[in-house]
């Protein structure tokens, strides 16, 4: 692909689509009112903020869409940002069915466009500029009104929908009295990780019960540092999953320490080798560490959300 002007082969286009799909996007439904008064809506995941002063956003509309002429001619439109429960809506509005709005709760925007009640946020725009580029039109809108209702996001990655609860929402879901099992993957500059010893000689990720109200970075560093015997820095939430049997929530954090040794009789440093992984008592923790060992060799880490048996991994931006 040295020459950006040459035509790509079908195999190259498929590979490029796969590469572009590595970027996690949100999911929106853009709605408008046609000249005949009918409502139109299409699912769009190419949406971004352009400017705050003045407030401008953009969406890209595929020129193969049946409503393409309507949107490129419309004086305005509403961007409905979808939540985790709205996969059916996204699929419906991505189709060519004529009854997309049937049975859906809709309200009217200040400019007369349809707003989906299911949307976590809606943003209304007047058309500011339309730019035709390749097989899409870029619609730049001047924001005139908006409202945020809250909720967990719906995302799109590698051709499929993914959803995950941000750490604070996971932690607060059971109230301040909820006890959560916190875990730490603590890595040294030499690439070793801190693991705790079990009575039978096997190993485990360092974990401790904490209350939801203690899930601040300072509290987690203090709890984890005391457990492994070394000061640590928490980088990000790496894995969050509920037990299929007890419902207990486990939140494992990717952490680092600059210590080459641990001041603890409960934990030691180990290389993340297959020999070490074979000594991990829990199959779930072994799976978490095996993914960690694989991802730390690549460009980005992923965040897992789900249960002990199934869930989604969303890649962090590189």
Beta strands, then each sheet from edge to edge (+ up, - down):
strand 1: 25-26
strand 2: 28-33
strand 3: 39-44
strand 4: 47-52
strand 5: 55-62
strand 6: 76-81
strand 7: 106-108
strand 8: 114-116
strand 9: 121-133
strand 10: 136-148
strand 11: 154-157
strand 12: 160-163
strand 13: 179-187
strand 14: 193-197
strand 15: 203-211
strand 16: 233-242
strand 17: 249-256
strand 18: 267-270
strand 19: 302-307
strand 20: 311-315
sheet 1: 1+ 11- 12+
sheet 2: 3+ 2- 6+ 9- 10+ 5- 4+
sheet 3: 7+ 8-
sheet 4: 18+ 14- 15+ 13- 17- 16+ 19+ 20-
end
